[in-house]
Amino acid sequence: MPPPKSVATSNVVAALVVLEHGPTSVQSAVASNIDALRPPHQMVESARQAFANLGFRVADLVGNSFAIEATMSHFNEVFRVELHAGRDGAIRVRGAEGKSSLELPVAALPDDVRGLVRTVTFSEPLAFGPSGFGP
């Protein structure tokens, strides 16, 4: 799926959408339960389509999650937040009192998609390897 026309390639960032189906902190994914943890096809397609309708470029499902891409300003608009790139290159949500978070507020999503999503989060930068790839 090509990126939406509003996505400018110079300021595009990606976040991970974790669906509300799959392993939890008290449940591990192992060979014997992997089929039960796999999100239903209709759930996956509904969530992916909802993010595409919100103007994000949507990647394929991996496990119980998929990536979304858009400009920082688009993330700001949809999630009603202010993103910033830290000195380490990580994209974070600027919070109250100078605190920041990697997680976006799921409560800002439309009702029809909110119940499908456990979290939407940015990643910590790699602790090894080449650097200088942030925005």
C-alpha positions, 0 to 999 in steps of 0.5 A: 500500500503506497503512503498517503499523499500527506506523508512527507518522506523527510519527517516520517516516523514509525510506531508499533501497534500491539493488538489486544489479542496475544501474550500478556506479561503473565502468559508466554508464547510457546509452540503449544499455544501459538495458534490461540494467541494469533489474532483473528484475521477479521480483528487484524484487518479491521485494525489495519484498515482503521489506521489506514483510514486515519492516514497512516501507512500500515505494514503487515502483521508480525505476531500480534502487532504491526507498524504504522508510519506517518509524519510526526505532525500527523501522529500529533494530530491523530493522537492529540500529542506533541512528539519530539526526538530525544538526543538519543534519536528516540521519538517520544510523547512530550508529557506534563511536567517535562516527562516523556513516554514512548507510548501514545494515548490509545484513548485518542483513537476512535471508538471502533479501533480503541478496543482492538489495540493494547498499545501504540508505542515508539521504540527505544533506539538501538544500544549498539551499531551505527547511529545518526539515523534519527529525524 
